[in-house]
Amino acid sequence: MRQFGLIGYPLGHSFSASFFTEKFEEEGIDAVYRNFPLEAIRMFKDLVKREKELVGLNVTVPYKQEVMDYLDSLSPIAQSIQAVNTISFRRSKGKLELVGDNTDVIGFRRSLEQHLKTHHTSALVLGTGGSSKAVLYVLDQLGIIHTRVSRTGGDNRISYEELNDELLSKNTLVINTTPLGMYPQVETFPPIFYEALSARHLLFDLVYNPELTKFLSMGERYGANIVNGHDMLIYQAEASWEIWNAI
């Protein structure tokens, strides 16, 4: 039986396993999808050796960048972004090749485009992790100017302390790529000037559990339009499935 799964830590927030299990049952697919919580990325090697039936893995926080050191090659998109959320196990003549890809790009773009308005020409991207790289890639594709925001400023990014209400008013697209607000830490949220939001703003949260994060609920309070990461999850999962079945 073909085996698929998800690596990351922790994995209590994820419902990828339920999504694929339901898909397999509905479509009569002889396969299984399991969660593999890894407390450290070095445990990835043991997982690969132990699970001989693995065909593909999804990768979530915090390993979208760290896992690249354990792969044999990267797709052009993963190479460009320098982040991986999908791994294919390619076996030939007794040899195993692990190939990294990134379907967050497809998932994010398909979801975002459903909500974009003509005035969404500049964006704030909160966070600098692996997911943010896919977001930046898509914004570049769409010609949307962007500013990165992190806890500490640096090259090509500003800190939350530097983010004032004027910047927030000007950037009508705000994307949270951090895990703030994700279950079980549901009371956490990015420290931005929510009072500067308006009906012209679109807040996109890559978090999908809970459905309404503190980030989104505070944005909604001030009239902003809101989108969570659920549809992005579905689109990226379907893209992963296409990649695995193209082997």
C-alpha positions in Angstrom: 0.0 0.0 0.0 1.3 3.4 -0.9 2.0 5.6 2.1 2.0 9.4 2.3 2.3 11.7 5.3 3.2 15.0 6.9 6.2 16.1 8.8 6.6 19.1 11.2 6.3 19.8 14.9 3.9 20.0 16.5 1.2 18.6 14.3 -1.9 19.0 16.4 -3.0 21.9 14.3 -3.0 20.0 11.0 -5.9 18.3 9.3 -4.0 17.1 6.2 -4.3 13.5 7.3 -8.1 13.8 7.5 -8.2 15.5 4.1 -6.3 12.8 2.4 -7.9 10.0 4.3 -11.3 11.2 3.2 -10.1 11.6 -0.4 -8.7 8.1 -0.4 -12.0 6.6 0.9 -14.2 8.6 -1.5 -12.1 7.8 -4.6 -11.3 4.2 -3.7 -7.6 4.9 -3.6 -5.4 2.2 -1.9 -3.2 4.4 0.1 -2.8 5.8 3.7 -1.8 9.2 5.0 -0.2 9.6 8.4 1.2 12.4 10.6 4.9 12.1 11.5 5.7 14.7 14.2 9.5 15.2 14.3 10.8 17.0 17.4 14.1 17.7 15.4 14.8 17.6 11.7 17.6 15.1 12.2 14.9 12.5 12.9 14.0 12.8 9.2 16.7 10.3 8.1 15.4 7.6 10.5 11.9 8.2 9.2 12.9 7.6 5.6 14.8 4.5 6.5 12.0 3.1 8.6 9.0 3.8 6.4 9.8 1.8 3.2 6.4 2.4 1.6 6.6 6.2 1.6 5.8 7.8 -1.8 5.4 11.4 -0.7 5.5 13.7 2.2 4.1 17.2 3.0 6.2 19.5 5.1 5.0 22.1 7.5 6.5 24.4 10.1 9.2 24.6 11.2 11.0 22.4 8.6 10.2 23.9 5.2 13.8 25.3 4.9 15.7 22.9 7.1 14.5 19.8 5.3 16.3 20.9 2.1 19.6 19.7 3.5 18.3 16.1 3.4 17.0 16.1 -0.2 18.7 15.1 -3.4 17.2 17.8 -5.7 14.7 20.6 -5.8 12.2 21.6 -8.4 12.8 25.0 -10.1 10.2 26.7 -7.9 11.5 25.2 -4.6 15.0 26.2 -5.7 13.9 29.7 -6.4 12.0 30.1 -3.2 14.4 28.1 -1.0 11.5 26.4 0.8 9.9 22.9 0.4 6.5 21.7 1.4 6.2 18.6 -0.8 8.7 15.7 -1.1 8.5 13.0 -3.7 10.2 9.6 -3.1 11.5 8.4 -6.5 12.8 4.8 -6.5 14.6 3.3 -9.4 16.9 0.2 -9.5 17.2 0.0 -5.8 18.1 3.7 -5.4 16.0 6.4 -3.7 15.9 10.0 -4.8 14.2 12.6 -2.6 12.9 15.6 -4.6 11.6 18.7 -3.0 8.9 20.9 -4.4 6.7 23.8 -3.2 2.9 23.8 -3.8 2.3 26.7 -1.4 2.9 28.9 -4.4 0.0 27.3 -6.3 -2.2 27.2 -3.2 -1.7 30.8 -2.1 -2.1 32.2 -5.6 -5.3 30.4 -6.4 -6.8 31.4 -3.1 -5.6 35.0 -3.1 -6.8 35.8 -6.7 -10.4 35.1 -5.7 -10.3 38.0 -3.3 -8.0 40.6 -4.9 -9.3 44.0 -5.8 -7.7 46.6 -8.1 -6.6 48.7 -5.2 -4.6 45.9 -3.6 -1.4 47.0 -5.2 0.9 46.9 -2.1 1.2 44.4 0.7 2.7 43.8 4.1 4.0 40.3 4.6 4.2 39.4 8.3 6.9 36.8 9.0 10.1 35.6 7.3 9.8 31.8 7.5 9.4 29.3 4.7 5.8 30.1 4.0 6.6 33.8 3.5 8.9 32.9 0.7 6.1 31.4 -1.3 3.9 34.4 -0.6 6.7 36.8 -1.8 7.1 34.7 -4.9 3.4 35.0 -5.8 3.3 38.7 -5.0 6.2 39.3 -7.4 4.4 37.2 -10.1 1.3 39.4 -9.6 3.2 42.7 -9.6 2.2 43.6 -6.1 4.7 45.7 -4.2 5.5 44.3 -0.7 7.2 45.0 2.5 8.4 42.3 4.9 7.8 42.7 8.6 9.5 40.7 11.4 10.3 40.9 15.0 13.7 42.3 14.2 14.4 44.6 11.2 17.2 43.9 8.8 18.0 43.6 5.1 14.8 44.2 3.0 12.5 44.1 6.0 11.2 46.3 8.8 10.4 45.5 12.5 7.0 45.6 14.0 8.2 48.6 16.0 8.8 50.5 12.7 5.4 49.6 11.3 3.2 52.7 11.9 -0.4 53.4 11.1 0.6 55.3 7.9 2.3 52.3 6.5 -0.6 50.1 7.4 -3.1 52.5 5.8 -1.1 52.5 2.6 -0.7 48.8 2.3 -4.2 47.5 1.8 -3.1 43.8 1.6 -1.8 42.3 4.9 -0.7 38.7 4.9 0.2 36.8 8.1 2.7 34.0 7.4 3.6 33.5 11.1 2.1 30.7 13.3 0.7 33.4 15.6 -2.9 32.5 16.5 -2.6 28.9 15.4 -4.1 26.3 17.7 -3.5 25.8 20.6 -2.0 29.4 21.0 -5.2 30.9 19.8 -4.9 34.2 21.8 -1.7 35.2 20.0 -1.6 37.6 17.1 0.8 39.9 15.1 1.3 43.3 16.9 0.1 45.7 14.2 -2.1 48.9 14.3 -5.4 47.3 13.7 -7.1 50.7 14.2 -5.6 51.8 10.9 -7.5 49.1 8.9 -10.5 49.9 6.8 -12.9 48.3 4.3 -10.3 48.7 1.6 -8.0 46.2 3.4 -7.8 42.5 2.8 -6.3 40.4 5.6 -5.0 37.0 4.6 -4.0 34.5 7.3 -2.2 31.4 6.3 -3.3 29.8 9.5 -6.5 27.7 9.1 -7.0 26.3 12.6 -8.9 28.0 14.1 -11.0 29.2 11.3 -11.2 32.7 12.8 -7.8 33.7 14.3 -7.3 36.7 16.5 -5.6 38.4 13.6 -8.6 38.0 11.4 -11.2 38.8 14.1 -9.4 42.0 15.0 -9.2 43.0 11.3 -12.9 42.2 10.9 -13.7 44.5 13.8 -12.3 47.4 11.9 -14.1 46.6 8.7 -11.4 44.7 6.8 -12.1 41.8 4.5 -10.7 38.5 5.8 -9.5 35.2 4.4 -8.0 32.2 6.2 -5.7 29.5 5.0 -8.3 26.8 4.4 -8.7 27.1 0.6 -4.9 27.5 0.3 -4.5 24.2 2.1 -6.9 22.4 -0.2 -5.3 23.8 -3.4 -1.7 23.0 -2.2 -2.8 19.5 -1.1 -4.3 18.8 -4.5 -1.2 20.1 -6.2 0.9 17.8 -4.0 -1.2 14.8 -5.1 -0.7 15.7 -8.7 3.1 15.8 -8.2 3.2 12.4 -6.4 1.1 10.8 -9.1 3.3 12.1 -11.9 6.2 9.9 -10.7 
